[in-house]
Amino acid sequence: MSEHRTAPSARLEDEKADSIRALATQLRVDSIRCSTNAGSGHPTSSLSAADLMAVLLERHLRYDWDQPGLPNNDHLIFSKGHASPLLYSMYRAAGVVEEEELLTTYRQFGARLQGHPTPVLPWVDVATGSLGQGLPVAVGVSLAGRYLDKLPFHTWVLCGDSELAEGSIWEAVDKAAYYKLGNLTAIVDVNRLGQDGPTELQWDMDAYAGRIEAFGARALIIDGHDLSEIDGALSQARSDPDKPTVILAKTIKGKGVPEVEDQNGWHGKALPEDIAEKAIAALGGASNIHVATSPPESGSPAITPGTQAAPTLPRWEVGEKVATRAAFGAAVSALAVRPEVVVLDGEVGNSTHAGDFKDVAPERYFEIFIAEQQLVAAAVGLSVRGYVAFASSFAAFLVSRPFDFIRMAGVSEVDLRLVGTHAGAEIGQDGPSQMALEDIAAMRAVHSSTVLYPADAPSTAQLVSAMAETPGISYLRATRGAYPVIYGPDEQFSVGGSKVHGASPDDQVALIGAGVTLHECLAAAEELAESGIKARVIDLYSVKPVDVDTLRRTCLETDGRIVVAEDHYAQGGIGSAVLEALASANTPKLHVTLLAVRELPGSGEPKDLLNAAGISARHIAAAARDLVKA
């Protein structure tokens, strides 16, 4: 073991060591009690980290439990969220969770002490439980502390050794080192056993350390049950303001219960009552230790929300050709007058136009490079600190690779703004690997999501501004090509709305599009008009929530004849949103034709690809004629 990887430690005074040891014992006993009472949980994963968390709680965490919103509070994130018995036992020791709640409500219906932590508890920043996410989110929290808030709070993350197999962990370590986040410490509970046998590296501590150091962070190897070594490592973690620390703590899974210590097959299993009773008795029984955690220093963030800052959105003339991705860049740059707005991009800022924001507010622009999981996670972490974070990349990668992070952001119910550009077959020559054709379906399925797909520059700018005020997870889909501006500068767009073009009482059919297909629908309406067929066009720019009232009214007024065209696969996209809206409508007739991408596209000119997919103006017009003739 390399000497520089070992944390210096001074022996704790006997009285202090005894106090911490008693606290660790209480954490173990309470972890056993609550999980055995619930009949489920992860006590062995909690027992291994009890000494680590006892030292942190009593000696190093700076937190005011009565005021979890204090800006200079430390953050504690359990990346190994399955160790919730330990976390909730810490809350009991801190005096914010009562013994009765811990023992009778853990994992019960309607209780706030859920199987994995969620922000229903005010001391939990984000939901965890999908492994490999806590540390990446902590990078965003720490970015806020160092570069925006400029406050000396520290972010502590408890990780499991199994989750070090997740690539997202290494994206996090890499970006933490790149941004010199000395205010971030990961504590890895290296207990050797995963859910189904030994972990990949087991107790090869030097192998873990070598990987950590290769990504630019500091690795400290300790005995995770030696209180003095733990104390020394946690002290050293704060010593270098420019280097993140990863404490590699060698521990024993199930520590404190001889029957299960270092035994495979006990992961995720509550101890049976007989073993639990014996273990609790051997540990000295239940206790009622209360820890007075050190409060944080007083301090206020360097950046605070601007109460008077009103952005002046860019304006374009009708007929001017502008790509909606360019309109996003212009609009989010206008939002820079609000000091809480931040932008993150995945090394494509010159294409997404997120880089435009960098030109006006470089201190609030974070380049995350080609690491989309970390891109979304950092945006979540910044949102935890109260920032209005926009994360952008090509839609094909923004939604697909970090989808689990987006899903978990929905579980956390954080506010997150995502902008995916270069969507659909419309992107052309780059071919199918770059075409997001599943993104609308994916984002519609996320809890708390809003899905927007504007067709021109003014609508894009209005919706980008609306996203800044929209709770939950909002996703804006932007196209690559430049399309004519069709709305005037004073036209208003609201989330949940739509725009109707050319409506009249005797319309025979409705054409519904969004984004690129709106332009095709407008062209198709003109073609139909030349043959005497009256068609209205609906710009369904808000795909979720969808404008149910307008869709139902349109269905009644066109005798149920509707053509939906979308640059997306048929499953789960705009057509699905329309059909769901009309499913419960009291309409005597419903004749819907869905035009969507149904075959794998290839490379080509955008117009050829739209034609090949059957979603161009001539196909829309043909589908409308068929409905009118039927």
matplotlib code that plots the C-alpha trace (Angstrom):
import matplotlib.pyplot as plt

x = [0.0, 1.4, 2.2, 0.6, -2.7, -2.9, -4.6, -2.7, -4.5, -4.0, -5.5, -8.8, -9.0, -10.5, -13.6, -14.3, -13.6, -16.0, -18.7, -18.3, -18.2, -21.4, -23.0, -21.9, -23.4, -26.7, -26.7, -26.2, -28.9, -31.4, -30.6, -31.4, -34.5, -36.2, -35.4, -36.4, -39.7, -40.4, -39.5, -37.3, -34.4, -30.6, -29.2, -25.9, -25.1, -25.9, -23.8, -20.6, -20.8, -21.9, -18.5, -17.9, -21.1, -20.8, -17.5, -18.8, -22.0, -20.3, -17.0, -17.2, -20.7, -21.6, -25.4, -28.3, -31.0, -33.7, -32.9, -32.1, -32.3, -29.4, -27.1, -23.9, -25.1, -23.0, -24.6, -24.8, -25.9, -26.3, -25.4, -25.9, -29.4, -30.3, -28.5, -31.4, -31.7, -28.4, -29.4, -32.6, -30.8, -28.5, -31.6, -32.9, -29.5, -29.7, -33.1, -35.2, -36.8, -38.4, -37.8, -41.4, -41.4, -38.2, -39.4, -43.0, -43.2, -40.0, -41.0, -44.7, -47.4, -47.7, -44.6, -41.8, -39.1, -39.2, -37.1, -34.7, -34.4, -36.4, -36.7, -40.0, -37.5, -36.2, -32.6, -32.5, -31.3, -32.2, -33.7, -31.1, -31.3, -30.4, -26.7, -24.0, -26.1, -25.3, -21.7, -22.5, -25.3, -22.9, -20.6, -23.3, -23.9, -20.2, -19.9, -22.5, -20.6, -17.3, -18.1, -21.5, -22.4, -18.7, -19.5, -17.3, -19.9, -18.7, -20.5, -20.1, -21.2, -21.5, -20.9, -20.9, -18.1, -20.5, -21.5, -18.0, -18.7, -21.0, -19.4, -21.2, -19.1, -16.0, -17.5, -18.2, -14.6, -13.2, -15.3, -14.8, -11.0, -11.3, -13.2, -11.0, -13.8, -11.9, -15.3, -16.4, -15.5, -16.7, -16.6, -16.6, -17.8, -15.6, -17.3, -16.4, -19.8, -22.5, -26.0, -24.9, -21.4, -18.1, -17.6, -15.2, -12.2, -13.2, -10.7, -8.0, -7.7, -4.7, -6.5, -9.4, -6.9, -5.1, -8.3, -9.2, -5.8, -5.9, -8.9, -7.2, -8.7, -7.0, -7.4, -7.1, -7.2, -8.3, -9.7, -13.3, -13.8, -10.8, -12.3, -9.0, -8.2, -11.7, -11.3, -7.9, -9.2, -12.3, -10.1, -7.7, -10.5, -11.0, -7.3, -6.9, -9.4, -8.5, -8.6, -11.6, -11.0, -12.2, -11.9, -11.6, -12.7, -12.1, -15.1, -16.9, -20.4, -22.7, -20.2, -21.3, -23.4, -21.1, -23.7, -23.7, -20.4, -18.7, -21.3, -22.7, -26.5, -27.5, -27.7, -31.2, -32.5, -33.8, -32.4, -34.9, -36.2, -34.1, -30.8, -31.9, -32.7, -29.4, -27.4, -29.1, -28.5, -24.8, -24.4, -25.8, -29.4, -31.2, -29.9, -31.0, -27.9, -28.4, -25.7, -25.3, -23.9, -21.7, -23.6, -22.3, -20.6, -23.0, -22.9, -24.9, -24.5, -22.6, -25.4, -29.0, -32.1, -32.8, -36.2, -36.3, -34.4, -36.8, -35.3, -35.8, -36.4, -34.9, -37.2, -37.4, -39.4, -42.0, -40.5, -37.0, -35.3, -34.0, -33.2, -35.0, -31.6, -30.3, -33.4, -32.8, -29.2, -30.5, -33.3, -31.3, -28.7, -31.4, -32.2, -28.7, -29.9, -31.3, -28.3, -29.7, -29.8, -27.0, -26.3, -24.5, -23.5, -21.9, -19.2, -21.6, -22.3, -21.4, -24.2, -26.8, -26.1, -25.8, -22.4, -24.1, -24.8, -21.0, -20.4, -22.6, -22.2, -19.1, -19.0, -22.4, -21.6, -20.3, -18.7, -19.3, -17.8, -19.1, -20.4, -24.2, -24.9, -22.8, -24.3, -27.8, -26.6, -24.7, -27.8, -29.8, -27.1, -27.2, -31.0, -30.7, -28.8, -31.6, -30.3, -32.3, -30.2, -30.5, -28.7, -28.4, -26.9, -28.0, -31.4, -30.3, -27.8, -29.3, -32.4, -31.0, -27.8, -28.7, -32.4, -32.1, -30.8, -33.8, -36.1, -34.6, -34.8, -38.5, -38.5, -36.7, -39.2, -36.5, -36.7, -34.7, -34.6, -33.4, -32.9, -32.3, -31.3, -30.8, -33.9, -35.7, -35.0, -34.8, -31.2, -30.3, -26.9, -25.6, -27.9, -29.9, -27.3, -27.8, -31.5, -33.6, -36.7, -37.6, -37.1, -40.7, -41.9, -39.2, -39.7, -43.5, -43.1, -41.1, -42.9, -43.4, -42.2, -43.2, -42.5, -42.3, -41.6, -41.7, -41.8, -40.1, -37.9, -40.4, -42.3, -38.9, -37.9, -41.2, -41.1, -37.5, -38.5, -41.5, -39.3, -37.4, -40.7, -42.0, -41.7, -40.6, -38.6, -39.1, -37.8, -37.6, -37.0, -35.2, -34.5, -31.3, -32.5, -33.6, -37.3, -39.4, -40.7, -44.4, -45.4, -45.2, -43.0, -45.8, -47.5, -47.7, -47.0, -47.9, -47.2, -50.2, -51.4, -51.5, -52.0, -54.7, -54.2, -57.0, -59.9, -63.4, -66.8, -66.8, -63.3, -63.3, -60.1, -57.5, -53.8, -51.7, -48.0, -45.2, -41.7, -40.7, -44.0, -46.0, -44.4, -45.3, -48.9, -49.2, -47.9, -50.3, -53.2, -52.4, -52.3, -55.7, -57.2, -56.3, -58.4, -61.3, -60.7, -60.7, -58.2, -57.2, -53.7, -52.9, -49.4, -49.2, -46.1, -46.9, -46.9, -47.2, -49.3, -51.3, -54.2, -57.0, -59.8, -58.6, -58.1, -61.6, -63.2, -61.4, -62.5, -66.1, -65.8, -64.1, -66.4, -63.5, -61.1, -57.6, -54.1, -51.2, -47.7, -44.5, -40.8, -40.6, -41.3, -45.0, -44.9, -45.3, -44.9, -47.3, -49.8, -50.0, -50.5, -53.4, -55.1, -54.8, -56.4, -59.3, -59.7, -62.3, -63.8, -67.6, -67.2, -69.5, -66.8, -63.0, -60.9, -57.2, -54.4, -51.0, -48.0, -44.7, -41.3, -41.9, -38.8, -35.1, -34.0, -30.6, -28.5, -29.8, -31.2, -33.8, -36.5, -35.8, -35.9, -39.2, -40.6, -39.2, -40.8, -44.2, -44.4, -43.9, -46.6, -47.7, -48.1, -50.1, -52.3, -52.9, -53.9, -56.3, -57.9, -58.4, -60.2, -62.4, -63.4, -64.1]
y = [0.0, 3.4, 5.6, 8.6, 6.7, 6.3, 9.0, 10.3, 9.7, 10.7, 8.5, 9.9, 10.6, 7.7, 9.6, 10.8, 7.4, 5.8, 8.3, 7.6, 3.9, 4.1, 6.1, 3.5, 0.8, 2.6, 3.1, -0.6, -1.6, 0.8, -0.4, -3.9, -2.9, -1.0, -3.4, -6.5, -4.8, -4.0, -7.5, -6.1, -3.7, -3.8, -4.1, -5.7, -2.8, -0.4, -2.3, -2.1, 1.7, 2.5, 3.4, 5.7, 7.6, 7.8, 9.6, 11.9, 12.7, 13.5, 15.1, 16.4, 17.1, 20.8, 20.9, 22.6, 20.0, 22.4, 24.6, 22.2, 25.0, 27.0, 27.8, 26.8, 23.5, 20.5, 18.0, 14.3, 12.1, 8.3, 7.1, 3.6, 4.5, 0.9, 1.6, 3.7, 2.0, 3.6, 7.0, 7.0, 5.9, 8.9, 11.1, 9.6, 10.3, 13.8, 14.2, 14.8, 11.4, 9.8, 6.3, 5.4, 6.6, 4.7, 1.4, 1.4, 3.2, 2.2, 0.9, 1.2, 2.6, 6.3, 6.8, 9.2, 6.7, 4.9, 1.9, 4.2, 7.9, 10.6, 14.4, 13.9, 14.2, 17.7, 16.5, 14.4, 16.3, 13.7, 10.3, 7.6, 3.8, 3.5, 2.9, 5.2, 8.4, 10.0, 10.9, 12.4, 14.6, 15.6, 17.0, 19.5, 20.4, 21.0, 23.0, 25.3, 25.7, 26.4, 28.5, 30.1, 30.2, 30.6, 29.0, 26.6, 23.9, 20.3, 17.6, 14.1, 11.0, 7.5, 5.0, 1.3, -0.7, -2.5, 0.8, 1.5, -0.8, 1.9, 4.2, 7.2, 7.0, 7.5, 10.3, 11.9, 11.4, 12.7, 15.9, 16.5, 16.4, 18.6, 21.3, 21.0, 20.2, 20.0, 20.5, 17.0, 13.8, 10.3, 7.7, 4.2, 1.4, -1.4, -4.3, -6.8, -8.4, -7.3, -8.6, -11.9, -12.7, -10.8, -7.5, -7.3, -6.1, -7.3, -5.9, -4.9, -1.5, -0.5, -1.3, 0.9, 3.7, 3.4, 4.0, 6.9, 8.5, 7.9, 10.2, 12.9, 12.6, 11.8, 8.3, 7.5, 3.9, 3.3, 0.6, 1.5, 0.2, 2.1, 5.3, 7.1, 6.3, 7.4, 10.6, 11.3, 10.7, 12.9, 15.7, 15.4, 15.5, 19.2, 20.0, 20.5, 23.0, 22.0, 18.2, 15.9, 13.1, 9.5, 7.6, 3.9, 2.3, -1.5, -2.8, -6.0, -6.5, -7.2, -5.9, -6.4, -9.5, -12.5, -14.8, -12.7, -10.9, -11.3, -13.9, -14.0, -14.3, -11.7, -8.6, -7.0, -9.4, -8.3, -10.3, -12.9, -12.0, -14.6, -13.4, -9.8, -10.2, -12.0, -9.4, -6.5, -8.0, -8.6, -5.0, -3.8, -3.2, -0.1, 3.3, 6.9, 8.8, 12.3, 14.0, 17.7, 18.1, 21.1, 24.0, 25.5, 28.9, 31.7, 32.7, 33.7, 32.6, 35.0, 34.6, 35.1, 35.1, 38.4, 39.6, 42.4, 40.7, 40.5, 39.1, 40.8, 37.9, 38.1, 39.0, 37.8, 38.8, 36.6, 34.7, 34.8, 31.4, 30.4, 27.0, 26.4, 25.3, 28.8, 30.3, 28.3, 29.7, 33.3, 32.8, 31.2, 33.9, 36.5, 34.7, 35.3, 38.5, 36.2, 35.3, 31.9, 30.6, 28.3, 26.3, 23.0, 21.4, 18.2, 19.4, 20.4, 23.9, 25.3, 23.1, 23.2, 27.0, 26.6, 28.1, 31.4, 31.6, 31.2, 34.4, 36.4, 34.6, 32.4, 32.0, 30.2, 27.9, 24.4, 22.2, 18.6, 17.1, 13.9, 12.5, 12.8, 11.0, 13.5, 16.3, 15.6, 14.7, 18.0, 19.9, 18.0, 18.9, 22.6, 22.5, 21.1, 24.3, 26.4, 27.2, 27.2, 24.7, 24.1, 21.0, 20.6, 18.1, 16.3, 14.7, 11.2, 11.2, 13.6, 11.5, 8.0, 7.6, 9.4, 8.3, 6.7, 10.0, 11.8, 9.1, 9.5, 13.3, 12.7, 10.6, 13.4, 15.9, 18.4, 21.2, 20.4, 21.8, 19.7, 20.8, 18.2, 19.4, 17.7, 15.5, 13.3, 12.1, 15.7, 16.0, 14.3, 13.1, 12.1, 9.0, 7.0, 6.8, 10.6, 10.7, 11.0, 9.1, 7.9, 11.0, 12.2, 8.8, 8.5, 12.0, 11.7, 8.7, 10.5, 11.6, 15.4, 15.9, 18.6, 18.0, 20.9, 20.9, 24.4, 24.9, 28.3, 30.8, 33.0, 30.0, 28.5, 31.7, 31.9, 28.3, 28.5, 31.4, 29.4, 26.4, 28.6, 28.9, 25.4, 23.0, 19.4, 18.2, 20.0, 18.9, 21.0, 19.3, 21.5, 20.9, 21.2, 23.0, 26.6, 27.0, 30.1, 32.2, 31.9, 33.7, 37.4, 38.7, 39.3, 35.9, 34.2, 30.5, 28.8, 25.3, 23.1, 25.2, 24.9, 27.1, 26.7, 27.9, 28.5, 27.2, 27.6, 26.1, 23.9, 22.4, 18.8, 17.6, 18.6, 18.3, 18.1, 18.6, 19.9, 21.1, 20.3, 18.6, 21.7, 23.3, 20.2, 20.4, 24.0, 23.2, 20.3, 22.6, 24.9, 21.9, 20.7, 24.1, 24.2, 21.0, 22.4, 20.6, 22.8, 21.8, 23.4, 23.0, 22.6, 23.4, 20.9, 22.5, 21.3, 17.5, 17.1, 18.5, 18.4, 20.8, 18.4, 20.9, 22.1, 18.5, 17.4, 20.5, 19.9, 16.3, 17.4, 20.2, 18.0, 15.0, 13.2, 13.3, 14.0, 13.4, 13.5, 13.8, 13.4, 13.1, 10.3, 6.6, 5.8, 4.5, 6.9, 10.2, 13.0, 10.6, 8.7, 11.9, 12.9, 9.5, 9.5, 12.9, 11.8, 8.4, 9.7, 12.3, 12.0, 12.0, 10.0, 9.5, 9.3, 8.7, 9.3, 8.6, 8.6, 9.4, 8.6, 7.1, 3.4, 2.1, 2.7, 5.8, 6.2, 9.1, 11.7, 15.1, 16.1, 16.5, 13.0, 11.5, 13.2, 11.9, 8.4, 8.3, 9.4, 12.5, 15.2, 17.6, 15.4, 12.4, 14.5, 15.8, 12.3, 11.0, 13.9, 13.2, 9.6, 10.6, 13.1, 10.5, 7.7]
z = [0.0, -1.0, 1.9, 0.3, 0.1, 3.9, 5.9, 8.8, 12.1, 15.7, 18.3, 19.5, 23.2, 25.0, 26.1, 22.6, 21.1, 23.6, 22.7, 19.0, 19.5, 21.5, 18.7, 16.1, 18.2, 18.4, 14.7, 14.2, 16.7, 15.2, 11.7, 12.8, 14.7, 12.0, 9.2, 11.3, 12.3, 8.7, 7.5, 4.7, 4.1, 4.0, 7.5, 6.6, 4.2, 7.0, 9.6, 7.6, 7.3, 10.9, 12.2, 9.2, 9.7, 13.4, 13.1, 10.4, 12.3, 15.6, 14.4, 10.9, 9.5, 9.9, 9.7, 11.4, 11.5, 12.4, 9.4, 6.5, 4.0, 5.4, 2.5, 4.3, 5.6, 4.5, 2.2, 3.0, 0.1, 0.4, -3.0, -1.7, -0.9, 0.1, 3.4, 4.4, 7.8, 8.7, 7.3, 9.2, 12.4, 12.0, 11.8, 15.0, 16.7, 15.4, 17.0, 13.9, 13.6, 16.7, 17.7, 17.2, 13.6, 12.9, 14.4, 13.2, 9.9, 8.0, 4.6, 5.4, 3.1, 3.4, 5.5, 4.8, 5.8, 2.5, 1.4, -0.3, 0.7, -1.1, -0.6, 1.2, 4.1, 4.3, 5.0, 1.7, -1.3, -4.0, -4.3, -4.4, -4.8, -8.4, -7.9, -9.4, -9.1, -5.7, -6.5, -9.9, -8.4, -5.6, -8.3, -9.3, -5.7, -5.2, -8.5, -7.0, -3.8, -5.3, -8.4, -7.7, -4.0, -3.0, 0.3, 2.3, 2.8, 2.1, 0.2, 1.7, -0.3, 1.0, -1.8, -2.0, -3.5, -5.9, -7.5, -8.5, -11.4, -12.8, -15.4, -14.0, -10.9, -13.0, -15.0, -11.6, -10.3, -13.5, -13.6, -9.9, -10.5, -13.7, -11.8, -8.7, -6.3, -3.1, -1.3, -2.3, -0.5, -1.4, 1.3, -0.2, 2.0, 0.6, 2.3, -0.4, -0.9, -3.4, -3.9, -5.5, -4.3, -4.1, -5.9, -8.8, -6.9, -3.4, -1.0, -3.5, -2.0, -4.1, -7.3, -6.3, -5.3, -8.6, -10.5, -8.4, -8.8, -12.5, -12.8, -10.8, -7.3, -4.1, -2.7, 1.0, 2.2, 5.8, 8.1, 8.0, 11.6, 13.1, 14.5, 14.6, 11.0, 10.0, 11.8, 10.3, 6.8, 7.2, 8.6, 5.7, 3.2, 3.9, 3.6, -0.1, -1.6, -5.2, -5.0, -4.4, -2.0, -2.2, 1.1, 0.5, 3.8, 4.1, 6.1, 6.9, 5.7, 8.6, 11.1, 14.7, 14.1, 14.0, 12.4, 9.2, 9.1, 5.7, 4.8, 1.3, 0.9, 3.4, 1.1, 1.2, 3.9, 7.3, 10.1, 11.5, 14.9, 16.7, 15.2, 15.6, 19.3, 20.0, 18.1, 19.8, 23.2, 22.3, 21.2, 24.6, 23.7, 22.5, 23.6, 23.2, 22.3, 20.9, 18.8, 18.7, 15.2, 14.7, 13.1, 9.8, 9.7, 8.8, 5.1, 2.1, -1.5, -3.7, -6.3, -5.2, -7.4, -9.1, -8.1, -10.7, -13.5, -16.5, -19.7, -23.0, -25.4, -29.0, -31.8, -35.4, -38.5, -40.0, -42.9, -41.6, -41.5, -38.1, -36.6, -33.3, -31.8, -32.6, -31.1, -27.9, -27.7, -28.1, -25.6, -22.9, -23.3, -22.7, -19.5, -18.3, -16.7, -14.0, -11.9, -10.9, -14.5, -15.4, -18.5, -19.0, -22.3, -23.5, -25.8, -28.5, -27.5, -30.9, -32.4, -29.7, -29.3, -25.6, -26.1, -26.8, -23.1, -22.4, -24.3, -21.9, -18.6, -18.7, -14.9, -15.1, -18.0, -17.3, -20.0, -19.0, -22.2, -23.7, -20.4, -20.6, -17.4, -15.5, -17.6, -16.3, -12.8, -12.4, -13.5, -10.8, -8.2, -9.2, -9.0, -5.4, -4.6, -6.1, -9.5, -12.7, -14.7, -18.4, -19.8, -23.5, -26.0, -29.1, -28.3, -29.3, -26.5, -24.0, -23.4, -24.0, -22.1, -18.9, -19.0, -15.5, -14.1, -15.7, -14.3, -10.8, -11.1, -11.5, -8.3, -6.6, -8.0, -8.7, -11.3, -14.4, -17.9, -20.8, -24.4, -27.0, -30.5, -33.8, -33.3, -35.8, -39.3, -40.3, -39.3, -42.6, -43.7, -40.2, -40.3, -37.8, -35.0, -34.5, -35.0, -31.8, -32.8, -29.3, -27.2, -27.0, -25.9, -23.3, -21.8, -21.8, -19.5, -16.8, -13.7, -13.5, -17.1, -19.6, -23.3, -25.7, -29.5, -31.0, -34.8, -35.1, -33.4, -31.5, -30.1, -29.0, -27.2, -25.4, -24.3, -23.2, -21.0, -19.7, -18.9, -16.4, -14.4, -15.0, -12.0, -12.6, -15.6, -18.8, -22.2, -25.3, -28.6, -31.2, -34.9, -36.8, -40.0, -40.4, -40.9, -41.6, -38.7, -38.8, -35.6, -34.9, -32.1, -29.7, -30.0, -26.7, -26.0, -22.7, -21.5, -22.2, -25.1, -28.9, -31.9, -34.5, -38.0, -40.6, -38.6, -40.0, -39.1, -42.2, -41.9, -43.2, -41.6, -39.1, -39.6, -36.4, -36.3, -34.2, -34.9, -38.4, -39.3, -38.5, -41.6, -43.6, -42.3, -43.3, -46.8, -47.0, -46.0, -48.9, -51.3, -50.0, -50.3, -54.0, -54.4, -52.4, -49.1, -46.1, -43.4, -40.2, -38.8, -35.1, -33.8, -30.9, -29.5, -26.0, -26.2, -22.5, -21.1, -24.2, -25.1, -24.5, -24.9, -28.4, -29.6, -28.4, -29.9, -33.2, -33.2, -32.9, -35.5, -38.2, -37.8, -36.2, -39.2, -38.0, -39.5, -37.1, -38.6, -36.5, -37.0, -34.4, -34.2, -34.0, -30.5, -27.6, -29.5, -30.6, -32.1, -28.8, -27.0, -29.3, -29.0, -25.3, -25.1, -27.3, -25.7, -23.2, -25.5, -26.1, -29.9, -32.2, -34.7, -34.7, -37.7, -37.0, -39.4, -37.8, -40.0, -38.3, -38.9, -39.1, -40.8, -39.9, -41.8, -43.5, -44.5, -47.0, -47.6, -45.0, -47.6, -49.0, -45.5, -44.6, -47.9, -47.3, -43.9, -45.2, -43.1, -45.8, -47.0, -50.0, -47.7, -45.2, -47.9, -49.4, -45.9, -45.5, -48.9, -48.0, -44.7, -46.5, -49.2, -46.7]

ax = plt.figure().add_subplot(projection="3d")
ax.plot(x, y, z, "-o")
ax.set_aspect("equal")
plt.show()
